[in-house]
């Protein structure tokens, strides 16, 4: 798919800079917003209509927030190849709505680790659902746009404004590369921290 229409977005961000304005731009152009806990509350506080992830999954957040987005109704909607008739038929059969945009950034593990937390507390700051969504969307860039940082909201809006709320394949591929670089750096940081803690 050369140009991807943006109709449904999933947002879950630790760094919320610029997110309300970006979400308002999307909502103002008819995009459905889906979001998790703190991000959803912030967007609703900005006057935006947001669908809770728990309504999409039919399941509440559990284990103190460790499990929110790890669900087929989320990952099926992220990983479906929209040009594959079998994938499209499966979504229809199971009642899964596809996503077109994933806007996610990760728990700030570096700051948490720098606070000198004990190992068990620090481990709680390791993001699981976020990297899963980022990597899934980056893998499936042919059918979805992934934005791993507020740094790219402006470019995404320019892309959508210039293409009638669609984004081109080259931009999606570029964001995929940046996303895999971000998740790799995140995992490297955690690996280095855990290795140092074992010494």
mmCIF file of the C-alpha atoms, coordinates in Angstrom:
data_MODEL
# 
_entry.id   MODEL 
# 
loop_
_atom_site.group_PDB 
_atom_site.id 
_atom_site.type_symbol 
_atom_site.label_atom_id 
_atom_site.label_alt_id 
_atom_site.label_comp_id 
_atom_site.label_asym_id 
_atom_site.label_entity_id 
_atom_site.label_seq_id 
_atom_site.pdbx_PDB_ins_code 
_atom_site.Cartn_x 
_atom_site.Cartn_y 
_atom_site.Cartn_z 
_atom_site.occupancy 
_atom_site.B_iso_or_equiv 
_atom_site.pdbx_formal_charge 
_atom_site.auth_seq_id 
_atom_site.auth_comp_id 
_atom_site.auth_asym_id 
_atom_site.auth_atom_id 
_atom_site.pdbx_PDB_model_num 
ATOM 1   C CA . UNK A 1 1   ? 0.000   0.000   0.000  1.00 0.00 ? 1   UNK A CA 1 
ATOM 2   C CA . UNK A 1 2   ? 1.621   3.229   -1.130 1.00 0.00 ? 2   UNK A CA 1 
ATOM 3   C CA . UNK A 1 3   ? -0.623  5.673   0.745  1.00 0.00 ? 3   UNK A CA 1 
ATOM 4   C CA . UNK A 1 4   ? -2.215  4.634   4.044  1.00 0.00 ? 4   UNK A CA 1 
ATOM 5   C CA . UNK A 1 5   ? -5.377  6.437   5.222  1.00 0.00 ? 5   UNK A CA 1 
ATOM 6   C CA . UNK A 1 6   ? -5.241  7.277   8.941  1.00 0.00 ? 6   UNK A CA 1 
ATOM 7   C CA . UNK A 1 7   ? -8.598  6.495   10.557 1.00 0.00 ? 7   UNK A CA 1 
ATOM 8   C CA . UNK A 1 8   ? -7.779  4.855   13.909 1.00 0.00 ? 8   UNK A CA 1 
ATOM 9   C CA . UNK A 1 9   ? -4.901  5.583   16.285 1.00 0.00 ? 9   UNK A CA 1 
ATOM 10  C CA . UNK A 1 10  ? -3.606  3.955   19.460 1.00 0.00 ? 10  UNK A CA 1 
ATOM 11  C CA . UNK A 1 11  ? -1.782  6.282   21.856 1.00 0.00 ? 11  UNK A CA 1 
ATOM 12  C CA . UNK A 1 12  ? 0.199   5.366   24.958 1.00 0.00 ? 12  UNK A CA 1 
ATOM 13  C CA . UNK A 1 13  ? 2.949   7.755   25.960 1.00 0.00 ? 13  UNK A CA 1 
ATOM 14  C CA . UNK A 1 14  ? 5.182   8.338   28.957 1.00 0.00 ? 14  UNK A CA 1 
ATOM 15  C CA . UNK A 1 15  ? 6.517   11.546  27.360 1.00 0.00 ? 15  UNK A CA 1 
ATOM 16  C CA . UNK A 1 16  ? 3.283   13.407  26.684 1.00 0.00 ? 16  UNK A CA 1 
ATOM 17  C CA . UNK A 1 17  ? 4.872   16.527  25.169 1.00 0.00 ? 17  UNK A CA 1 
ATOM 18  C CA . UNK A 1 18  ? 2.893   17.728  22.193 1.00 0.00 ? 18  UNK A CA 1 
ATOM 19  C CA . UNK A 1 19  ? 0.538   14.764  22.424 1.00 0.00 ? 19  UNK A CA 1 
ATOM 20  C CA . UNK A 1 20  ? -2.671  16.696  23.149 1.00 0.00 ? 20  UNK A CA 1 
ATOM 21  C CA . UNK A 1 21  ? -2.128  18.941  20.126 1.00 0.00 ? 21  UNK A CA 1 
ATOM 22  C CA . UNK A 1 22  ? -1.297  15.982  17.899 1.00 0.00 ? 22  UNK A CA 1 
ATOM 23  C CA . UNK A 1 23  ? -4.324  14.027  19.135 1.00 0.00 ? 23  UNK A CA 1 
ATOM 24  C CA . UNK A 1 24  ? -6.539  17.095  18.614 1.00 0.00 ? 24  UNK A CA 1 
ATOM 25  C CA . UNK A 1 25  ? -5.297  17.315  15.023 1.00 0.00 ? 25  UNK A CA 1 
ATOM 26  C CA . UNK A 1 26  ? -6.152  13.647  14.493 1.00 0.00 ? 26  UNK A CA 1 
ATOM 27  C CA . UNK A 1 27  ? -9.565  13.866  16.158 1.00 0.00 ? 27  UNK A CA 1 
ATOM 28  C CA . UNK A 1 28  ? -10.361 17.029  14.201 1.00 0.00 ? 28  UNK A CA 1 
ATOM 29  C CA . UNK A 1 29  ? -9.778  15.039  11.037 1.00 0.00 ? 29  UNK A CA 1 
ATOM 30  C CA . UNK A 1 30  ? -12.076 12.194  12.018 1.00 0.00 ? 30  UNK A CA 1 
ATOM 31  C CA . UNK A 1 31  ? -9.505  9.792   13.496 1.00 0.00 ? 31  UNK A CA 1 
ATOM 32  C CA . UNK A 1 32  ? -10.716 7.527   16.317 1.00 0.00 ? 32  UNK A CA 1 
ATOM 33  C CA . UNK A 1 33  ? -8.442  7.722   19.363 1.00 0.00 ? 33  UNK A CA 1 
ATOM 34  C CA . UNK A 1 34  ? -7.797  4.667   21.540 1.00 0.00 ? 34  UNK A CA 1 
ATOM 35  C CA . UNK A 1 35  ? -5.623  4.995   24.627 1.00 0.00 ? 35  UNK A CA 1 
ATOM 36  C CA . UNK A 1 36  ? -4.403  3.553   27.918 1.00 0.00 ? 36  UNK A CA 1 
ATOM 37  C CA . UNK A 1 37  ? -4.704  4.813   31.529 1.00 0.00 ? 37  UNK A CA 1 
ATOM 38  C CA . UNK A 1 38  ? -2.698  7.986   32.125 1.00 0.00 ? 38  UNK A CA 1 
ATOM 39  C CA . UNK A 1 39  ? -2.546  8.949   28.462 1.00 0.00 ? 39  UNK A CA 1 
ATOM 40  C CA . UNK A 1 40  ? -6.315  8.528   28.097 1.00 0.00 ? 40  UNK A CA 1 
ATOM 41  C CA . UNK A 1 41  ? -6.978  10.678  31.164 1.00 0.00 ? 41  UNK A CA 1 
ATOM 42  C CA . UNK A 1 42  ? -4.691  13.410  29.854 1.00 0.00 ? 42  UNK A CA 1 
ATOM 43  C CA . UNK A 1 43  ? -6.367  13.409  26.424 1.00 0.00 ? 43  UNK A CA 1 
ATOM 44  C CA . UNK A 1 44  ? -9.843  13.429  27.969 1.00 0.00 ? 44  UNK A CA 1 
ATOM 45  C CA . UNK A 1 45  ? -8.722  16.316  30.175 1.00 0.00 ? 45  UNK A CA 1 
ATOM 46  C CA . UNK A 1 46  ? -7.869  18.169  26.957 1.00 0.00 ? 46  UNK A CA 1 
ATOM 47  C CA . UNK A 1 47  ? -11.480 17.696  25.851 1.00 0.00 ? 47  UNK A CA 1 
ATOM 48  C CA . UNK A 1 48  ? -10.929 14.827  23.430 1.00 0.00 ? 48  UNK A CA 1 
ATOM 49  C CA . UNK A 1 49  ? -13.116 11.765  23.009 1.00 0.00 ? 49  UNK A CA 1 
ATOM 50  C CA . UNK A 1 50  ? -11.022 8.642   23.663 1.00 0.00 ? 50  UNK A CA 1 
ATOM 51  C CA . UNK A 1 51  ? -11.900 4.941   23.588 1.00 0.00 ? 51  UNK A CA 1 
ATOM 52  C CA . UNK A 1 52  ? -10.278 3.097   26.538 1.00 0.00 ? 52  UNK A CA 1 
ATOM 53  C CA . UNK A 1 53  ? -8.103  0.113   25.619 1.00 0.00 ? 53  UNK A CA 1 
ATOM 54  C CA . UNK A 1 54  ? -10.127 -1.980  28.084 1.00 0.00 ? 54  UNK A CA 1 
ATOM 55  C CA . UNK A 1 55  ? -13.234 -1.388  25.962 1.00 0.00 ? 55  UNK A CA 1 
ATOM 56  C CA . UNK A 1 56  ? -11.369 -2.657  22.890 1.00 0.00 ? 56  UNK A CA 1 
ATOM 57  C CA . UNK A 1 57  ? -10.029 -5.754  24.649 1.00 0.00 ? 57  UNK A CA 1 
ATOM 58  C CA . UNK A 1 58  ? -13.092 -6.425  26.802 1.00 0.00 ? 58  UNK A CA 1 
ATOM 59  C CA . UNK A 1 59  ? -10.630 -6.984  29.645 1.00 0.00 ? 59  UNK A CA 1 
ATOM 60  C CA . UNK A 1 60  ? -9.462  -4.691  32.463 1.00 0.00 ? 60  UNK A CA 1 
ATOM 61  C CA . UNK A 1 61  ? -5.861  -3.662  33.064 1.00 0.00 ? 61  UNK A CA 1 
ATOM 62  C CA . UNK A 1 62  ? -4.384  -6.215  35.473 1.00 0.00 ? 62  UNK A CA 1 
ATOM 63  C CA . UNK A 1 63  ? -1.294  -6.939  37.584 1.00 0.00 ? 63  UNK A CA 1 
ATOM 64  C CA . UNK A 1 64  ? -0.817  -3.315  38.540 1.00 0.00 ? 64  UNK A CA 1 
ATOM 65  C CA . UNK A 1 65  ? -0.798  -2.212  34.914 1.00 0.00 ? 65  UNK A CA 1 
ATOM 66  C CA . UNK A 1 66  ? 1.675   -4.853  33.725 1.00 0.00 ? 66  UNK A CA 1 
ATOM 67  C CA . UNK A 1 67  ? -0.954  -6.190  31.317 1.00 0.00 ? 67  UNK A CA 1 
ATOM 68  C CA . UNK A 1 68  ? -2.967  -3.632  29.352 1.00 0.00 ? 68  UNK A CA 1 
ATOM 69  C CA . UNK A 1 69  ? -2.324  -3.948  25.627 1.00 0.00 ? 69  UNK A CA 1 
ATOM 70  C CA . UNK A 1 70  ? -1.092  -7.553  25.359 1.00 0.00 ? 70  UNK A CA 1 
ATOM 71  C CA . UNK A 1 71  ? -4.252  -8.817  23.692 1.00 0.00 ? 71  UNK A CA 1 
ATOM 72  C CA . UNK A 1 72  ? -5.298  -10.093 20.217 1.00 0.00 ? 72  UNK A CA 1 
ATOM 73  C CA . UNK A 1 73  ? -7.745  -7.197  19.780 1.00 0.00 ? 73  UNK A CA 1 
ATOM 74  C CA . UNK A 1 74  ? -4.747  -4.866  20.033 1.00 0.00 ? 74  UNK A CA 1 
ATOM 75  C CA . UNK A 1 75  ? -1.984  -6.830  18.338 1.00 0.00 ? 75  UNK A CA 1 
ATOM 76  C CA . UNK A 1 76  ? -4.291  -8.285  15.691 1.00 0.00 ? 76  UNK A CA 1 
ATOM 77  C CA . UNK A 1 77  ? -5.241  -4.719  14.811 1.00 0.00 ? 77  UNK A CA 1 
ATOM 78  C CA . UNK A 1 78  ? -1.571  -3.711  14.675 1.00 0.00 ? 78  UNK A CA 1 
ATOM 79  C CA . UNK A 1 79  ? -0.097  -6.698  12.816 1.00 0.00 ? 79  UNK A CA 1 
ATOM 80  C CA . UNK A 1 80  ? -2.735  -7.319  10.135 1.00 0.00 ? 80  UNK A CA 1 
ATOM 81  C CA . UNK A 1 81  ? -1.463  -6.877  6.567  1.00 0.00 ? 81  UNK A CA 1 
ATOM 82  C CA . UNK A 1 82  ? -4.225  -4.774  5.020  1.00 0.00 ? 82  UNK A CA 1 
ATOM 83  C CA . UNK A 1 83  ? -3.307  -5.997  1.527  1.00 0.00 ? 83  UNK A CA 1 
ATOM 84  C CA . UNK A 1 84  ? -3.692  -9.658  2.564  1.00 0.00 ? 84  UNK A CA 1 
ATOM 85  C CA . UNK A 1 85  ? -7.304  -10.826 2.017  1.00 0.00 ? 85  UNK A CA 1 
ATOM 86  C CA . UNK A 1 86  ? -6.858  -13.642 4.570  1.00 0.00 ? 86  UNK A CA 1 
ATOM 87  C CA . UNK A 1 87  ? -5.750  -11.173 7.245  1.00 0.00 ? 87  UNK A CA 1 
ATOM 88  C CA . UNK A 1 88  ? -8.658  -8.855  6.445  1.00 0.00 ? 88  UNK A CA 1 
ATOM 89  C CA . UNK A 1 89  ? -11.113 -11.779 6.565  1.00 0.00 ? 89  UNK A CA 1 
ATOM 90  C CA . UNK A 1 90  ? -9.718  -12.918 9.930  1.00 0.00 ? 90  UNK A CA 1 
ATOM 91  C CA . UNK A 1 91  ? -10.166 -9.443  11.425 1.00 0.00 ? 91  UNK A CA 1 
ATOM 92  C CA . UNK A 1 92  ? -13.741 -9.357  10.160 1.00 0.00 ? 92  UNK A CA 1 
ATOM 93  C CA . UNK A 1 93  ? -14.490 -12.849 11.465 1.00 0.00 ? 93  UNK A CA 1 
ATOM 94  C CA . UNK A 1 94  ? -13.128 -12.083 14.934 1.00 0.00 ? 94  UNK A CA 1 
ATOM 95  C CA . UNK A 1 95  ? -14.491 -8.544  15.158 1.00 0.00 ? 95  UNK A CA 1 
ATOM 96  C CA . UNK A 1 96  ? -11.039 -6.932  15.368 1.00 0.00 ? 96  UNK A CA 1 
ATOM 97  C CA . UNK A 1 97  ? -10.740 -3.352  14.089 1.00 0.00 ? 97  UNK A CA 1 
ATOM 98  C CA . UNK A 1 98  ? -7.377  -2.493  12.497 1.00 0.00 ? 98  UNK A CA 1 
ATOM 99  C CA . UNK A 1 99  ? -5.178  0.384   13.642 1.00 0.00 ? 99  UNK A CA 1 
ATOM 100 C CA . UNK A 1 100 ? -3.527  2.798   11.200 1.00 0.00 ? 100 UNK A CA 1 
ATOM 101 C CA . UNK A 1 101 ? -1.289  4.678   13.622 1.00 0.00 ? 101 UNK A CA 1 
ATOM 102 C CA . UNK A 1 102 ? 0.574   3.662   16.772 1.00 0.00 ? 102 UNK A CA 1 
ATOM 103 C CA . UNK A 1 103 ? 1.871   6.558   18.840 1.00 0.00 ? 103 UNK A CA 1 
ATOM 104 C CA . UNK A 1 104 ? 3.863   5.057   21.724 1.00 0.00 ? 104 UNK A CA 1 
ATOM 105 C CA . UNK A 1 105 ? 6.906   5.976   23.751 1.00 0.00 ? 105 UNK A CA 1 
ATOM 106 C CA . UNK A 1 106 ? 8.398   3.980   26.576 1.00 0.00 ? 106 UNK A CA 1 
ATOM 107 C CA . UNK A 1 107 ? 8.648   4.107   30.357 1.00 0.00 ? 107 UNK A CA 1 
ATOM 108 C CA . UNK A 1 108 ? 11.617  6.274   31.305 1.00 0.00 ? 108 UNK A CA 1 
ATOM 109 C CA . UNK A 1 109 ? 13.820  3.490   32.644 1.00 0.00 ? 109 UNK A CA 1 
ATOM 110 C CA . UNK A 1 110 ? 16.976  5.637   32.574 1.00 0.00 ? 110 UNK A CA 1 
ATOM 111 C CA . UNK A 1 111 ? 15.534  8.149   35.062 1.00 0.00 ? 111 UNK A CA 1 
ATOM 112 C CA . UNK A 1 112 ? 14.158  5.369   37.252 1.00 0.00 ? 112 UNK A CA 1 
ATOM 113 C CA . UNK A 1 113 ? 17.528  3.607   37.336 1.00 0.00 ? 113 UNK A CA 1 
ATOM 114 C CA . UNK A 1 114 ? 19.338  6.870   38.115 1.00 0.00 ? 114 UNK A CA 1 
ATOM 115 C CA . UNK A 1 115 ? 17.178  7.308   41.232 1.00 0.00 ? 115 UNK A CA 1 
ATOM 116 C CA . UNK A 1 116 ? 19.041  4.439   42.871 1.00 0.00 ? 116 UNK A CA 1 
ATOM 117 C CA . UNK A 1 117 ? 15.976  2.232   43.250 1.00 0.00 ? 117 UNK A CA 1 
ATOM 118 C CA . UNK A 1 118 ? 16.560  -1.299  44.443 1.00 0.00 ? 118 UNK A CA 1 
ATOM 119 C CA . UNK A 1 119 ? 16.580  -3.926  41.710 1.00 0.00 ? 119 UNK A CA 1 
ATOM 120 C CA . UNK A 1 120 ? 13.003  -5.117  42.265 1.00 0.00 ? 120 UNK A CA 1 
ATOM 121 C CA . UNK A 1 121 ? 11.650  -1.555  42.111 1.00 0.00 ? 121 UNK A CA 1 
ATOM 122 C CA . UNK A 1 122 ? 13.745  -0.728  39.047 1.00 0.00 ? 122 UNK A CA 1 
ATOM 123 C CA . UNK A 1 123 ? 12.471  -3.794  37.194 1.00 0.00 ? 123 UNK A CA 1 
ATOM 124 C CA . UNK A 1 124 ? 8.916   -2.460  37.574 1.00 0.00 ? 124 UNK A CA 1 
ATOM 125 C CA . UNK A 1 125 ? 9.975   0.464   35.359 1.00 0.00 ? 125 UNK A CA 1 
ATOM 126 C CA . UNK A 1 126 ? 10.796  -1.832  32.428 1.00 0.00 ? 126 UNK A CA 1 
ATOM 127 C CA . UNK A 1 127 ? 8.199   -1.349  29.688 1.00 0.00 ? 127 UNK A CA 1 
ATOM 128 C CA . UNK A 1 128 ? 6.817   -4.541  28.122 1.00 0.00 ? 128 UNK A CA 1 
ATOM 129 C CA . UNK A 1 129 ? 3.630   -3.628  26.263 1.00 0.00 ? 129 UNK A CA 1 
ATOM 130 C CA . UNK A 1 130 ? 5.171   -0.506  24.721 1.00 0.00 ? 130 UNK A CA 1 
ATOM 131 C CA . UNK A 1 131 ? 8.103   -2.248  22.988 1.00 0.00 ? 131 UNK A CA 1 
ATOM 132 C CA . UNK A 1 132 ? 5.751   -5.036  21.850 1.00 0.00 ? 132 UNK A CA 1 
ATOM 133 C CA . UNK A 1 133 ? 3.438   -2.530  20.154 1.00 0.00 ? 133 UNK A CA 1 
ATOM 134 C CA . UNK A 1 134 ? 6.324   -0.532  18.701 1.00 0.00 ? 134 UNK A CA 1 
ATOM 135 C CA . UNK A 1 135 ? 8.042   -3.585  17.251 1.00 0.00 ? 135 UNK A CA 1 
ATOM 136 C CA . UNK A 1 136 ? 4.782   -5.020  15.907 1.00 0.00 ? 136 UNK A CA 1 
ATOM 137 C CA . UNK A 1 137 ? 3.929   -1.760  14.153 1.00 0.00 ? 137 UNK A CA 1 
ATOM 138 C CA . UNK A 1 138 ? 7.491   -1.290  12.874 1.00 0.00 ? 138 UNK A CA 1 
ATOM 139 C CA . UNK A 1 139 ? 7.423   -4.802  11.405 1.00 0.00 ? 139 UNK A CA 1 
ATOM 140 C CA . UNK A 1 140 ? 4.086   -4.048  9.736  1.00 0.00 ? 140 UNK A CA 1 
ATOM 141 C CA . UNK A 1 141 ? 5.017   -0.578  8.412  1.00 0.00 ? 141 UNK A CA 1 
ATOM 142 C CA . UNK A 1 142 ? 3.463   -1.541  5.079  1.00 0.00 ? 142 UNK A CA 1 
ATOM 143 C CA . UNK A 1 143 ? 0.037   -1.307  6.771  1.00 0.00 ? 143 UNK A CA 1 
ATOM 144 C CA . UNK A 1 144 ? 0.538   1.043   9.744  1.00 0.00 ? 144 UNK A CA 1 
ATOM 145 C CA . UNK A 1 145 ? 2.429   4.174   10.790 1.00 0.00 ? 145 UNK A CA 1 
ATOM 146 C CA . UNK A 1 146 ? 4.464   4.002   14.002 1.00 0.00 ? 146 UNK A CA 1 
ATOM 147 C CA . UNK A 1 147 ? 5.653   7.115   15.843 1.00 0.00 ? 147 UNK A CA 1 
ATOM 148 C CA . UNK A 1 148 ? 8.076   6.291   18.684 1.00 0.00 ? 148 UNK A CA 1 
ATOM 149 C CA . UNK A 1 149 ? 8.717   9.867   19.849 1.00 0.00 ? 149 UNK A CA 1 
ATOM 150 C CA . UNK A 1 150 ? 7.084   13.313  20.054 1.00 0.00 ? 150 UNK A CA 1 
ATOM 151 C CA . UNK A 1 151 ? 9.916   14.470  17.770 1.00 0.00 ? 151 UNK A CA 1 
ATOM 152 C CA . UNK A 1 152 ? 8.002   13.066  14.775 1.00 0.00 ? 152 UNK A CA 1 
ATOM 153 C CA . UNK A 1 153 ? 4.500   14.440  15.392 1.00 0.00 ? 153 UNK A CA 1 
ATOM 154 C CA . UNK A 1 154 ? 5.146   17.558  13.322 1.00 0.00 ? 154 UNK A CA 1 
ATOM 155 C CA . UNK A 1 155 ? 6.368   15.611  10.309 1.00 0.00 ? 155 UNK A CA 1 
ATOM 156 C CA . UNK A 1 156 ? 3.456   13.198  10.599 1.00 0.00 ? 156 UNK A CA 1 
ATOM 157 C CA . UNK A 1 157 ? 0.986   16.088  10.555 1.00 0.00 ? 157 UNK A CA 1 
ATOM 158 C CA . UNK A 1 158 ? 2.706   17.598  7.520  1.00 0.00 ? 158 UNK A CA 1 
ATOM 159 C CA . UNK A 1 159 ? 2.519   14.239  5.765  1.00 0.00 ? 159 UNK A CA 1 
ATOM 160 C CA . UNK A 1 160 ? -1.192  13.892  6.527  1.00 0.00 ? 160 UNK A CA 1 
ATOM 161 C CA . UNK A 1 161 ? -2.027  17.488  5.583  1.00 0.00 ? 161 UNK A CA 1 
ATOM 162 C CA . UNK A 1 162 ? -0.247  17.061  2.257  1.00 0.00 ? 162 UNK A CA 1 
ATOM 163 C CA . UNK A 1 163 ? -1.920  13.766  1.408  1.00 0.00 ? 163 UNK A CA 1 
ATOM 164 C CA . UNK A 1 164 ? -5.557  14.093  2.534  1.00 0.00 ? 164 UNK A CA 1 
ATOM 165 C CA . UNK A 1 165 ? -4.959  12.341  5.893  1.00 0.00 ? 165 UNK A CA 1 
ATOM 166 C CA . UNK A 1 166 ? -2.856  9.618   4.306  1.00 0.00 ? 166 UNK A CA 1 
ATOM 167 C CA . UNK A 1 167 ? 0.832   8.801   4.873  1.00 0.00 ? 167 UNK A CA 1 
ATOM 168 C CA . UNK A 1 168 ? 3.257   7.528   2.268  1.00 0.00 ? 168 UNK A CA 1 
ATOM 169 C CA . UNK A 1 169 ? 5.172   4.273   2.350  1.00 0.00 ? 169 UNK A CA 1 
ATOM 170 C CA . UNK A 1 170 ? 8.603   5.931   2.447  1.00 0.00 ? 170 UNK A CA 1 
ATOM 171 C CA . UNK A 1 171 ? 7.701   7.913   5.581  1.00 0.00 ? 171 UNK A CA 1 
ATOM 172 C CA . UNK A 1 172 ? 6.313   4.757   7.211  1.00 0.00 ? 172 UNK A CA 1 
ATOM 173 C CA . UNK A 1 173 ? 9.507   2.865   6.395  1.00 0.00 ? 173 UNK A CA 1 
ATOM 174 C CA . UNK A 1 174 ? 11.650  5.662   7.858  1.00 0.00 ? 174 UNK A CA 1 
ATOM 175 C CA . UNK A 1 175 ? 9.628   5.617   11.091 1.00 0.00 ? 175 UNK A CA 1 
ATOM 176 C CA . UNK A 1 176 ? 10.001  1.825   11.226 1.00 0.00 ? 176 UNK A CA 1 
ATOM 177 C CA . UNK A 1 177 ? 13.792  2.121   11.117 1.00 0.00 ? 177 UNK A CA 1 
ATOM 178 C CA . UNK A 1 178 ? 13.791  4.775   13.846 1.00 0.00 ? 178 UNK A CA 1 
ATOM 179 C CA . UNK A 1 179 ? 11.466  2.630   15.963 1.00 0.00 ? 179 UNK A CA 1 
ATOM 180 C CA . UNK A 1 180 ? 13.654  -0.467  15.794 1.00 0.00 ? 180 UNK A CA 1 
ATOM 181 C CA . UNK A 1 181 ? 16.661  1.721   16.686 1.00 0.00 ? 181 UNK A CA 1 
ATOM 182 C CA . UNK A 1 182 ? 14.757  3.088   19.706 1.00 0.00 ? 182 UNK A CA 1 
ATOM 183 C CA . UNK A 1 183 ? 13.672  -0.323  21.004 1.00 0.00 ? 183 UNK A CA 1 
ATOM 184 C CA . UNK A 1 184 ? 17.184  -1.717  20.474 1.00 0.00 ? 184 UNK A CA 1 
ATOM 185 C CA . UNK A 1 185 ? 18.694  1.144   22.491 1.00 0.00 ? 185 UNK A CA 1 
ATOM 186 C CA . UNK A 1 186 ? 16.079  0.637   25.219 1.00 0.00 ? 186 UNK A CA 1 
ATOM 187 C CA . UNK A 1 187 ? 16.850  -3.086  25.507 1.00 0.00 ? 187 UNK A CA 1 
ATOM 188 C CA . UNK A 1 188 ? 20.601  -2.393  25.502 1.00 0.00 ? 188 UNK A CA 1 
ATOM 189 C CA . UNK A 1 189 ? 20.191  0.088   28.371 1.00 0.00 ? 189 UNK A CA 1 
ATOM 190 C CA . UNK A 1 190 ? 18.219  -2.442  30.428 1.00 0.00 ? 190 UNK A CA 1 
ATOM 191 C CA . UNK A 1 191 ? 20.676  -5.249  29.677 1.00 0.00 ? 191 UNK A CA 1 
ATOM 192 C CA . UNK A 1 192 ? 23.606  -3.054  30.765 1.00 0.00 ? 192 UNK A CA 1 
ATOM 193 C CA . UNK A 1 193 ? 21.755  -2.071  33.948 1.00 0.00 ? 193 UNK A CA 1 
ATOM 194 C CA . UNK A 1 194 ? 20.913  -5.654  34.902 1.00 0.00 ? 194 UNK A CA 1 
ATOM 195 C CA . UNK A 1 195 ? 24.452  -6.822  34.126 1.00 0.00 ? 195 UNK A CA 1 
ATOM 196 C CA . UNK A 1 196 ? 25.903  -4.055  36.316 1.00 0.00 ? 196 UNK A CA 1 
ATOM 197 C CA . UNK A 1 197 ? 23.451  -4.871  39.126 1.00 0.00 ? 197 UNK A CA 1 
ATOM 198 C CA . UNK A 1 198 ? 24.707  -8.476  39.150 1.00 0.00 ? 198 UNK A CA 1 
ATOM 199 C CA . UNK A 1 199 ? 28.320  -7.469  39.710 1.00 0.00 ? 199 UNK A CA 1 
# 
